[in-house]
Amino acid sequence: MGTRSINHMIFASVYPHYVNKAEKKNRTKAEVDTIICWLTGYTHENLQKQIDTKVDFETFFHQAPQLHKNAIKITGVICGYRIEEIEDPLMKKVRYLDKLIDELAKGKAMEKILRQ
């Protein structure tokens, strides 16, 4: 599943793609940031620091204050993989984020995306 390459991929290089995907569907960068902060426990300020320092995904998730307790409610298929069946912890977190951004781009309400 390409875990090694994801581990060392720079989060800041993927982040603009998340924002672009959302904005193409009339969603906002602020909504993307809210989703990322919800999932990882970062504040908006600390999220920006992670982007500015160009950490890789492994470091990004390792330094995250706390994965949201409702992250386990993120299920379904993303990039051809069923999230519930992904065994690698980092890959699962990356796919959680991918799934949330997909839901945002598909017009899902923020309350549902954030599993409230």
Residue pairs with C-beta under 8 A, 6 or more apart in sequence:
1 81
1 86
1 88
1 91
3 88
3 90
3 91
6 57
6 90
6 91
6 94
7 56
7 57
7 58
7 90
8 56
8 57
8 58
9 56
9 57
10 54
10 55
10 56
10 57
11 50
11 51
11 54
11 55
11 56
11 57
11 59
11 60
12 50
12 51
12 52
12 54
12 55
13 54
14 57
15 51
18 32
18 36
18 97
18 101
19 29
19 32
21 101
21 102
21 105
22 28
22 29
22 31
22 32
22 101
22 104
22 105
23 29
24 105
25 104
25 105
25 106
25 107
27 104
27 105
27 107
31 104
31 110
32 101
32 104
33 44
33 47
34 110
34 114
35 97
35 100
35 101
35 104
35 113
35 114
36 42
36 47
36 97
37 43
37 44
37 47
38 68
38 114
39 67
39 68
39 71
39 93
39 96
39 97
39 100
40 47
40 60
40 61
40 64
40 65
40 66
40 67
40 68
41 64
41 65
41 66
41 67
41 68
42 50
42 64
42 65
46 65
50 60
50 63
55 63
57 90
57 94
58 90
61 67
61 90
61 93
61 94
67 93
68 115
70 114
70 115
71 93
71 96
71 115
73 115
74 83
74 96
74 99
74 100
74 115
75 82
75 83
75 84
76 82
76 83
76 99
77 83
78 95
78 98
78 99
78 102
79 95
79 98
81 95
83 92
83 95
83 96
83 99
86 92
86 95
100 113
103 112
103 113
104 110
104 113
